[in-house]
Structure formats: C-alpha cells, structure tokens
C-alpha cells in the first residue's frame, strides 16, 4: 500500500511539473494563433479570439488544382474578429513556381490578410519515402517566394520542419523567414529560436475552449519581437 501511495504521489507530482512547464512556455510566447482549412468546418473566429488567440492562418491553394472549399467563407467570417489574418498555400513539388503563383493569384486575389504569406512545405504522399531533389526544389521555392513577395509587396514565411528547412530551405533561401514545426510544447521550450524563425507550430491538435466547447486546431506561437508584431497593420 505504501509503494502504491508513493508511486501515485510521484505520478501526480510529475504531472503537475509537466503542467507548470507547459504554462511557463506559453507565458514566454503569449502571441498564439491557429491554422484552419476546410477540414475544420465552420470556425467561430470571435470565439477563437476570446479563447486567447491573436491570429489565424487560412489555407488557400495547393499546386495548381486545389483550392480550399472554405477559404472565401473563412476570409469573410474572420473580418471584425480582431484577429490578425494570414493566408497559406501548400507547395507542390510537381508544378513550377510560376504556375503555382499564377494559380494562387487567380484564386486568392488580394485576400491575403495582414501577416506574411505562408508557404507550407511538407513531404506529402510518396515523397515521404522518396524525397524530391533538394537543390531543384530549393530553387523553385526561392523563385516562388520572390514572385509572391514582388506581386503582393509583402514578405513570405516558409512553414516546414527543421529537417526540411536544413536540407532544402536554408541552403537556397539563406535569408528566409521561417515557421518551424516541432512535436509539442516541451520541444518548443527546449528549442533555441534563431532570428529567422518567426513562428513555431507546437501542436496539430491543441484543444481550445470555444463557446464552451473543446475544439482542436493546429496551433502555433509567434516567436518574433513584440514590437515587430505591433508594427503589423
């Protein structure tokens, strides 16, 4: 019985310490936000704001054939919610940079919000086991981000894992602004954030209490300076 009590006490103490670490990490990065797509269905953005979020990124295009079904509705609904707005596109390894930019411009128009346009880079499908040519794709990304930045007169941020960033992004876009993906808040707390990293995704299913209901969202923190955040219109 004594051993059981000791083990139980250790478990409770460990859980409490874990919770303290999570809370301290979020206090260190108080500017948090979500990323949404058609898979999230209807999103109450005013409720998201009340839940403590400061920004929301909306999925738009992927390659030259996919346009998120909820993009236009989400963009209209988020107006007036007092959230900073961002738009992200999925990078395709099989389409040229010019084709992807042209499709993005046609579908999104000037509904790009007031945050940097995000370009998400991930090894989808068979690319997870057979990664594409890193040099070729790095140059494609460089061209794509420059085309977007020139057309919209706004910067881009590349949203990807530390591994892909090291292999494909940094060697070809040395001055790129980055949005890194880590496993959880513990990994975020331990990670050294360099000057290029402006956002970090710490969960692909964090629970927020929106209108009394728990709802899961992909959640990230802004890791840049507060002054930089205040300067974003």
Phi and psi in degrees as GROMACS dihedral restraints (atoms count N, CA, C in turn):
[ dihedral_restraints ]
;  ai    aj    ak    al  type     phi  dphi    fc
    3     4     5     6     1   -63.1    20    10
    4     5     6     7     1   -42.4    20    10
    6     7     8     9     1   -62.5    20    10
    7     8     9    10     1   -39.6    20    10
    9    10    11    12     1   -63.3    20    10
   10    11    12    13     1   -43.0    20    10
   12    13    14    15     1   -64.7    20    10
   13    14    15    16     1   -40.1    20    10
   15    16    17    18     1   -64.9    20    10
   16    17    18    19     1   -45.4    20    10
   18    19    20    21     1   -62.8    20    10
   19    20    21    22     1   -41.9    20    10
   21    22    23    24     1   -63.9    20    10
   22    23    24    25     1   -42.4    20    10
   24    25    26    27     1   -63.7    20    10
   25    26    27    28     1   -39.4    20    10
   27    28    29    30     1   -65.1    20    10
   28    29    30    31     1   -39.0    20    10
   30    31    32    33     1   -64.3    20    10
   31    32    33    34     1   -43.3    20    10
   33    34    35    36     1   -65.4    20    10
   34    35    36    37     1   -41.5    20    10
   36    37    38    39     1   -64.5    20    10
   37    38    39    40     1   -40.6    20    10
   39    40    41    42     1   -64.6    20    10
   40    41    42    43     1   -42.8    20    10
   42    43    44    45     1   -63.2    20    10
   43    44    45    46     1   -41.7    20    10
   45    46    47    48     1   -64.2    20    10
   46    47    48    49     1   -42.0    20    10
   48    49    50    51     1   -63.7    20    10
   49    50    51    52     1   -40.4    20    10
   51    52    53    54     1   -61.5    20    10
   52    53    54    55     1   -43.2    20    10
   54    55    56    57     1   -64.0    20    10
   55    56    57    58     1   -38.9    20    10
   57    58    59    60     1   -62.6    20    10
   58    59    60    61     1   -43.7    20    10
   60    61    62    63     1   -63.2    20    10
   61    62    63    64     1   -41.1    20    10
   63    64    65    66     1   -62.2    20    10
   64    65    66    67     1   -45.2    20    10
   66    67    68    69     1   -63.8    20    10
   67    68    69    70     1   -42.9    20    10
   69    70    71    72     1   -63.0    20    10
   70    71    72    73     1   -38.0    20    10
   72    73    74    75     1   -64.7    20    10
   73    74    75    76     1   -45.3    20    10
   75    76    77    78     1   -66.5    20    10
   76    77    78    79     1   -31.6    20    10
   78    79    80    81     1   -68.2    20    10
   79    80    81    82     1   -31.6    20    10
   81    82    83    84     1   -69.7    20    10
   82    83    84    85     1   -32.1    20    10
   84    85    86    87     1  -123.4    20    10
   85    86    87    88     1    77.8    20    10
   87    88    89    90     1   -73.5    20    10
   88    89    90    91     1   -16.2    20    10
   90    91    92    93     1   -90.6    20    10
   91    92    93    94     1   104.8    20    10
   93    94    95    96     1  -122.1    20    10
   94    95    96    97     1   158.8    20    10
   96    97    98    99     1  -157.5    20    10
   97    98    99   100     1   176.5    20    10
   99   100   101   102     1  -122.1    20    10
  100   101   102   103     1   163.7    20    10
  102   103   104   105     1  -123.0    20    10
  103   104   105   106     1   134.1    20    10
  105   106   107   108     1  -130.7    20    10
  106   107   108   109     1   154.1    20    10
  108   109   110   111     1  -143.6    20    10
  109   110   111   112     1  -176.5    20    10
  111   112   113   114     1   -60.9    20    10
  112   113   114   115     1   -22.6    20    10
  114   115   116   117     1   -66.8    20    10
  115   116   117   118     1   -20.6    20    10
  117   118   119   120     1   -84.9    20    10
  118   119   120   121     1    -7.2    20    10
  120   121   122   123     1    66.0    20    10
  121   122   123   124     1  -150.8    20    10
  123   124   125   126     1   -69.9    20    10
  124   125   126   127     1   133.3    20    10
  126   127   128   129     1  -118.7    20    10
  127   128   129   130     1   126.0    20    10
  129   130   131   132     1   -86.1    20    10
  130   131   132   133     1    93.1    20    10
  132   133   134   135     1   -68.3    20    10
  133   134   135   136     1   -30.8    20    10
  135   136   137   138     1   -66.0    20    10
  136   137   138   139     1   -37.9    20    10
  138   139   140   141     1   -66.6    20    10
  139   140   141   142     1   -36.4    20    10
  141   142   143   144     1   -62.8    20    10
  142   143   144   145     1   -41.7    20    10
  144   145   146   147     1   -61.6    20    10
  145   146   147   148     1   -44.8    20    10
  147   148   149   150     1   -64.5    20    10
  148   149   150   151     1   -25.4    20    10
  150   151   152   153     1   -79.0    20    10
  151   152   153   154     1     0.3    20    10
  153   154   155   156     1   106.2    20    10
  154   155   156   157     1     4.2    20    10
  156   157   158   159     1   -83.8    20    10
  157   158   159   160     1   151.7    20    10
  159   160   161   162     1  -112.5    20    10
  160   161   162   163     1   -19.0    20    10
  162   163   164   165     1  -150.0    20    10
  163   164   165   166     1   163.7    20    10
  165   166   167   168     1  -143.9    20    10
  166   167   168   169     1   133.9    20    10
  168   169   170   171     1  -105.8    20    10
  169   170   171   172     1   133.6    20    10
  171   172   173   174     1  -109.0    20    10
  172   173   174   175     1   131.2    20    10
  174   175   176   177     1   -72.2    20    10
  175   176   177   178     1   139.7    20    10
  177   178   179   180     1  -119.6    20    10
  178   179   180   181     1   -83.7    20    10
  180   181   182   183     1  -116.9    20    10
  181   182   183   184     1   166.5    20    10
  183   184   185   186     1  -143.6    20    10
  184   185   186   187     1   120.3    20    10
  186   187   188   189     1    63.8    20    10
  187   188   189   190     1  -130.6    20    10
  189   190   191   192     1  -128.6    20    10
  190   191   192   193     1    13.0    20    10
  192   193   194   195     1  -132.9    20    10
  193   194   195   196     1   -16.0    20    10
  195   196   197   198     1  -106.2    20    10
  196   197   198   199     1   129.3    20    10
  198   199   200   201     1  -131.9    20    10
  199   200   201   202     1   123.7    20    10
  201   202   203   204     1   -57.6    20    10
  202   203   204   205     1   127.1    20    10
  204   205   206   207     1   -59.6    20    10
  205   206   207   208     1   -29.9    20    10
  207   208   209   210     1   -99.6    20    10
  208   209   210   211     1     3.5    20    10
  210   211   212   213     1   -57.3    20    10
  211   212   213   214     1   -54.3    20    10
  213   214   215   216     1   -61.6    20    10
  214   215   216   217     1   -44.3    20    10
  216   217   218   219     1   -63.6    20    10
  217   218   219   220     1   -43.1    20    10
  219   220   221   222     1   -62.9    20    10
  220   221   222   223     1   -41.7    20    10
  222   223   224   225     1   -64.9    20    10
  223   224   225   226     1   -39.5    20    10
  225   226   227   228     1   -69.4    20    10
  226   227   228   229     1   -41.0    20    10
  228   229   230   231     1   -70.9    20    10
  229   230   231   232     1   -27.6    20    10
  231   232   233   234     1   -78.4    20    10
  232   233   234   235     1   -17.5    20    10
  234   235   236   237     1   -60.0    20    10
  235   236   237   238     1   132.1    20    10
  237   238   239   240     1    86.4    20    10
  238   239   240   241     1    -1.9    20    10
  240   241   242   243     1   -85.7    20    10
  241   242   243   244     1     0.4    20    10
  243   244   245   246     1    61.1    20    10
  244   245   246   247     1    32.3    20    10
  246   247   248   249     1  -110.1    20    10
  247   248   249   250     1   141.8    20    10
  249   250   251   252     1   -72.5    20    10
  250   251   252   253     1   143.8    20    10
  252   253   254   255     1  -114.8    20    10
  253   254   255   256     1   133.7    20    10
  255   256   257   258     1  -128.4    20    10
  256   257   258   259     1   159.8    20    10
  258   259   260   261     1  -127.9    20    10
  259   260   261   262     1   138.0    20    10
  261   262   263   264     1  -128.9    20    10
  262   263   264   265     1   149.8    20    10
  264   265   266   267     1  -121.3    20    10
  265   266   267   268     1   153.0    20    10
  267   268   269   270     1   -93.4    20    10
  268   269   270   271     1   127.3    20    10
  270   271   272   273     1   -77.9    20    10
  271   272   273   274     1   135.5    20    10
  273   274   275   276     1  -105.2    20    10
  274   275   276   277     1   134.5    20    10
  276   277   278   279     1   -81.3    20    10
  277   278   279   280     1   -12.2    20    10
  279   280   281   282     1  -104.3    20    10
  280   281   282   283     1    -4.8    20    10
  282   283   284   285     1  -117.8    20    10
  283   284   285   286     1   151.9    20    10
  285   286   287   288     1   -72.0    20    10
  286   287   288   289     1   159.7    20    10
  288   289   290   291     1   -60.9    20    10
  289   290   291   292     1   -44.2    20    10
  291   292   293   294     1   -62.7    20    10
  292   293   294   295     1   -40.7    20    10
  294   295   296   297     1   -63.8    20    10
  295   296   297   298     1   -42.3    20    10
  297   298   299   300     1   -67.5    20    10
  298   299   300   301     1   -41.7    20    10
  300   301   302   303     1   -64.9    20    10
  301   302   303   304     1   -43.5    20    10
  303   304   305   306     1   -60.0    20    10
  304   305   306   307     1   -43.1    20    10
  306   307   308   309     1   -65.5    20    10
  307   308   309   310     1   -42.2    20    10
  309   310   311   312     1   -60.1    20    10
  310   311   312   313     1   -47.2    20    10
  312   313   314   315     1   -61.8    20    10
  313   314   315   316     1   -39.8    20    10
  315   316   317   318     1   -66.9    20    10
  316   317   318   319     1   -42.4    20    10
  318   319   320   321     1   -83.5    20    10
  319   320   321   322     1   -39.4    20    10
  321   322   323   324     1   -90.8    20    10
  322   323   324   325     1   -31.9    20    10
  324   325   326   327     1    63.5    20    10
  325   326   327   328     1  -130.4    20    10
  327   328   329   330     1  -106.3    20    10
  328   329   330   331     1    20.2    20    10
  330   331   332   333     1   -86.8    20    10
  331   332   333   334     1    68.8    20    10
  333   334   335   336     1  -113.1    20    10
  334   335   336   337     1     6.0    20    10
  336   337   338   339     1    70.3    20    10
  337   338   339   340     1  -154.4    20    10
  339   340   341   342     1  -128.4    20    10
  340   341   342   343     1    17.4    20    10
  342   343   344   345     1  -113.6    20    10
  343   344   345   346     1   164.6    20    10
  345   346   347   348     1   -57.7    20    10
  346   347   348   349     1   140.3    20    10
  348   349   350   351     1   -65.8    20    10
  349   350   351   352     1   129.4    20    10
  351   352   353   354     1  -100.4    20    10
  352   353   354   355     1   138.0    20    10
  354   355   356   357     1  -115.7    20    10
  355   356   357   358     1   110.8    20    10
  357   358   359   360     1   -87.2    20    10
  358   359   360   361     1   127.7    20    10
  360   361   362   363     1  -120.8    20    10
  361   362   363   364     1   117.5    20    10
  363   364   365   366     1  -144.4    20    10
  364   365   366   367     1   151.7    20    10
  366   367   368   369     1   -82.6    20    10
  367   368   369   370     1    88.9    20    10
  369   370   371   372     1   -87.3    20    10
  370   371   372   373     1   159.7    20    10
  372   373   374   375     1    54.1    20    10
  373   374   375   376     1  -135.2    20    10
  375   376   377   378     1   -69.2    20    10
  376   377   378   379     1   -14.3    20    10
  378   379   380   381     1   -66.2    20    10
  379   380   381   382     1   -18.9    20    10
  381   382   383   384     1   -63.6    20    10
  382   383   384   385     1   -36.8    20    10
  384   385   386   387     1   -95.4    20    10
  385   386   387   388     1   -24.6    20    10
  387   388   389   390     1  -130.6    20    10
  388   389   390   391     1    78.5    20    10
  390   391   392   393     1   -57.3    20    10
  391   392   393   394     1   147.4    20    10
  393   394   395   396     1   -71.7    20    10
  394   395   396   397     1   170.6    20    10
  396   397   398   399     1   -63.0    20    10
  397   398   399   400     1   118.3    20    10
  399   400   401   402     1   -67.5    20    10
  400   401   402   403     1   -39.6    20    10
  402   403   404   405     1   -65.5    20    10
  403   404   405   406     1   -46.1    20    10
  405   406   407   408     1   -61.3    20    10
  406   407   408   409     1   -47.4    20    10
  408   409   410   411     1   -71.2    20    10
  409   410   411   412     1   -33.5    20    10
  411   412   413   414     1   -61.7    20    10
  412   413   414   415     1   -41.5    20    10
  414   415   416   417     1   -69.1    20    10
  415   416   417   418     1   -36.2    20    10
  417   418   419   420     1   -63.3    20    10
  418   419   420   421     1   -41.9    20    10
  420   421   422   423     1   -64.6    20    10
  421   422   423   424     1   -40.1    20    10
  423   424   425   426     1   -61.1    20    10
  424   425   426   427     1   -44.4    20    10
  426   427   428   429     1   -65.7    20    10
  427   428   429   430     1   -44.5    20    10
  429   430   431   432     1   -61.5    20    10
  430   431   432   433     1   -47.8    20    10
  432   433   434   435     1   -66.6    20    10
  433   434   435   436     1   -35.4    20    10
  435   436   437   438     1   -69.0    20    10
  436   437   438   439     1   -39.7    20    10
  438   439   440   441     1   -63.4    20    10
  439   440   441   442     1   -44.4    20    10
  441   442   443   444     1   -64.4    20    10
  442   443   444   445     1   -45.3    20    10
  444   445   446   447     1   -62.7    20    10
  445   446   447   448     1   -38.9    20    10
  447   448   449   450     1   -70.2    20    10
  448   449   450   451     1   -41.6    20    10
  450   451   452   453     1   -68.8    20    10
  451   452   453   454     1   -43.5    20    10
  453   454   455   456     1   -96.8    20    10
  454   455   456   457     1    -5.1    20    10
  456   457   458   459     1    53.6    20    10
  457   458   459   460     1    41.2    20    10
  459   460   461   462     1  -145.4    20    10
  460   461   462   463     1   149.2    20    10
  462   463   464   465     1   -72.5    20    10
  463   464   465   466     1   164.3    20    10
  465   466   467   468     1  -116.0    20    10
  466   467   468   469     1   153.2    20    10
  468   469   470   471     1  -127.3    20    10
  469   470   471   472     1   136.5    20    10
  471   472   473   474     1   -98.4    20    10
  472   473   474   475     1   123.8    20    10
  474   475   476   477     1  -103.7    20    10
  475   476   477   478     1   110.8    20    10
  477   478   479   480     1  -162.4    20    10
  478   479   480   481     1  -179.3    20    10
  480   481   482   483     1   -83.4    20    10
  481   482   483   484     1   158.8    20    10
  483   484   485   486     1   -58.1    20    10
  484   485   486   487     1   -34.6    20    10
  486   487   488   489     1   -65.5    20    10
  487   488   489   490     1   -49.3    20    10
  489   490   491   492     1   -65.0    20    10
  490   491   492   493     1   -37.9    20    10
  492   493   494   495     1   -59.8    20    10
  493   494   495   496     1   -43.7    20    10
  495   496   497   498     1   -67.5    20    10
  496   497   498   499     1   -38.5    20    10
  498   499   500   501     1   -82.9    20    10
  499   500   501   502     1   -39.0    20    10
  501   502   503   504     1  -118.8    20    10
  502   503   504   505     1   -27.3    20    10
  504   505   506   507     1   -95.1    20    10
  505   506   507   508     1   -61.1    20    10
  507   508   509   510     1   -56.3    20    10
  508   509   510   511     1   -41.7    20    10
  510   511   512   513     1   -64.6    20    10
  511   512   513   514     1   -24.4    20    10
  513   514   515   516     1  -114.9    20    10
  514   515   516   517     1   -17.8    20    10
  516   517   518   519     1  -131.9    20    10
  517   518   519   520     1    70.9    20    10
  519   520   521   522     1   -61.4    20    10
  520   521   522   523     1   -26.1    20    10
  522   523   524   525     1  -104.6    20    10
  523   524   525   526     1    17.6    20    10
  525   526   527   528     1   -68.1    20    10
  526   527   528   529     1   147.3    20    10
  528   529   530   531     1   -88.0    20    10
  529   530   531   532     1   135.8    20    10
  531   532   533   534     1  -124.2    20    10
  532   533   534   535     1   153.6    20    10
  534   535   536   537     1  -130.1    20    10
  535   536   537   538     1   101.8    20    10
  537   538   539   540     1   -92.8    20    10
  538   539   540   541     1   151.8    20    10
  540   541   542   543     1  -107.9    20    10
  541   542   543   544     1   124.1    20    10
  543   544   545   546     1  -121.9    20    10
  544   545   546   547     1   168.5    20    10
  546   547   548   549     1   -70.4    20    10
  547   548   549   550     1   -40.0    20    10
  549   550   551   552     1  -165.6    20    10
  550   551   552   553     1  -176.0    20    10
  552   553   554   555     1   -65.4    20    10
  553   554   555   556     1   -31.9    20    10
  555   556   557   558     1   -62.0    20    10
  556   557   558   559     1   -43.9    20    10
  558   559   560   561     1   -65.1    20    10
  559   560   561   562     1   -36.6    20    10
  561   562   563   564     1   -64.2    20    10
  562   563   564   565     1   -43.8    20    10
  564   565   566   567     1   -61.9    20    10
  565   566   567   568     1   -36.8    20    10
  567   568   569   570     1   -83.6    20    10
  568   569   570   571     1   -17.1    20    10
  570   571   572   573     1   -79.4    20    10
  571   572   573   574     1   136.5    20    10
  573   574   575   576     1   -83.6    20    10
  574   575   576   577     1   120.1    20    10
  576   577   578   579     1   -92.2    20    10
  577   578   579   580     1   119.8    20    10
  579   580   581   582     1   -89.8    20    10
  580   581   582   583     1   176.8    20    10
  582   583   584   585     1   -68.8    20    10
  583   584   585   586     1   -20.5    20    10
  585   586   587   588     1   -80.4    20    10
  586   587   588   589     1   -22.1    20    10
  588   589   590   591     1   -84.6    20    10
  589   590   591   592     1   116.9    20    10
  591   592   593   594     1  -106.2    20    10
  592   593   594   595     1   -25.6    20    10
  594   595   596   597     1  -135.4    20    10
  595   596   597   598     1   153.5    20    10
  597   598   599   600     1  -137.9    20    10
  598   599   600   601     1   124.0    20    10
  600   601   602   603     1   -84.4    20    10
  601   602   603   604     1   123.0    20    10
  603   604   605   606     1  -112.2    20    10
  604   605   606   607     1    -5.1    20    10
  606   607   608   609     1  -157.0    20    10
  607   608   609   610     1   140.8    20    10
  609   610   611   612     1  -102.5    20    10
  610   611   612   613     1    11.1    20    10
  612   613   614   615     1  -162.9    20    10
  613   614   615   616     1    49.6    20    10
  615   616   617   618     1   -76.7    20    10
  616   617   618   619     1   139.7    20    10
  618   619   620   621     1   -86.9    20    10
  619   620   621   622     1   127.0    20    10
  621   622   623   624     1  -115.0    20    10
  622   623   624   625     1   145.8    20    10
  624   625   626   627     1   -94.8    20    10
  625   626   627   628     1   100.6    20    10
  627   628   629   630     1  -111.0    20    10
  628   629   630   631     1   117.3    20    10
  630   631   632   633     1    54.1    20    10
  631   632   633   634     1    40.2    20    10
  633   634   635   636     1    80.2    20    10
  634   635   636   637     1    -1.5    20    10
  636   637   638   639     1  -113.6    20    10
  637   638   639   640     1   138.7    20    10
  639   640   641   642     1   -77.7    20    10
  640   641   642   643     1   125.1    20    10
  642   643   644   645     1  -130.9    20    10
  643   644   645   646     1   135.0    20    10
  645   646   647   648     1   -93.9    20    10
  646   647   648   649     1   134.6    20    10
  648   649   650   651     1  -137.8    20    10
  649   650   651   652     1   153.4    20    10
  651   652   653   654     1   -68.8    20    10
  652   653   654   655     1   124.9    20    10
  654   655   656   657     1  -125.3    20    10
  655   656   657   658     1   138.9    20    10
  657   658   659   660     1  -135.6    20    10
  658   659   660   661     1   166.4    20    10
  660   661   662   663     1  -120.6    20    10
  661   662   663   664     1   150.8    20    10
  663   664   665   666     1   -88.1    20    10
  664   665   666   667     1   125.5    20    10
  666   667   668   669     1  -107.7    20    10
  667   668   669   670     1     1.1    20    10
  669   670   671   672     1   -78.6    20    10
  670   671   672   673     1  -171.8    20    10
  672   673   674   675     1   -77.9    20    10
  673   674   675   676     1   146.5    20    10
  675   676   677   678     1   -61.0    20    10
  676   677   678   679     1   -34.6    20    10
  678   679   680   681     1   -62.3    20    10
  679   680   681   682     1   -40.8    20    10
  681   682   683   684     1   -61.2    20    10
  682   683   684   685     1   -41.8    20    10
  684   685   686   687     1   -64.5    20    10
  685   686   687   688     1   -41.4    20    10
  687   688   689   690     1   -66.3    20    10
  688   689   690   691     1   -28.4    20    10
  690   691   692   693     1   -77.3    20    10
  691   692   693   694     1   -14.8    20    10
  693   694   695   696     1   -72.3    20    10
  694   695   696   697     1   123.1    20    10
